[in-house]
Amino acid sequence: RPDGLFFLYGPVLDGPASADSNLRFDAALRARDPLQGVRELADLLPLAKAHGFELLSIE
């Protein structure tokens, strides 16, 4: 609906994953399911915008 809210909770990075723990977590998620993994915020924003979403805040 046009004025609805969408909340995303999950492993999202704002910049490259530099910590070994983040890289290991990403590898573990992808080993379980190739469609899972840590996502880059920069990759998600254009996809969201293309579907009519806008970023209001990051907590």
N, C-alpha and C positions, 0 to 999 in steps of 0.2 A: 504494500500500500504506500502511496506517495509520502506520507509523513511518518512512516514507521521507522523504527530503529533496528539496526543489525549490530550485534556484538560478536566479535571474533576473539576467541581465547585459544591460544596455541603457541607453538614455538615459532616466533617471528623475530628476525633480526633487523635492526636498522643500521646496516653496514656489513662489511665482510665478517664472517665468523673467524675469529683469530684464536680464541681459547680452545685448547685441545678438548676440553669437556664438551663444548658445543659441536665440534667436529665428530666426536665419538657418538654423541646423542643423535646427530643427523644420520650417521652411518647405521646405528642400531635401528632407527625408525625405518630407513630405506631397506634394510635387510629383511625386516618383517613384512613390508609392503612397499614396493617401488613408487607408489603414488603418495606415500607419506614422506615426511622429512621437514627439516627446518626451512622456513620460507624467508625470502628477502622482502622487506616492506616495499622496496622500490619495484619489485616484480608484481606485488599485489595491487598497488594503487592504480596503475593503468587498467588492469582487469576490472577492478571495482568501478572505476569511473565509466568504463565502456558499458556497464550494466546499470548506470544511473545512481551509483552510490557516491558519497563524499565522506572524506575523513573529517570527523568533528574533533576527536581528541585521542590521545594515546596515554594510557594510564600505566 
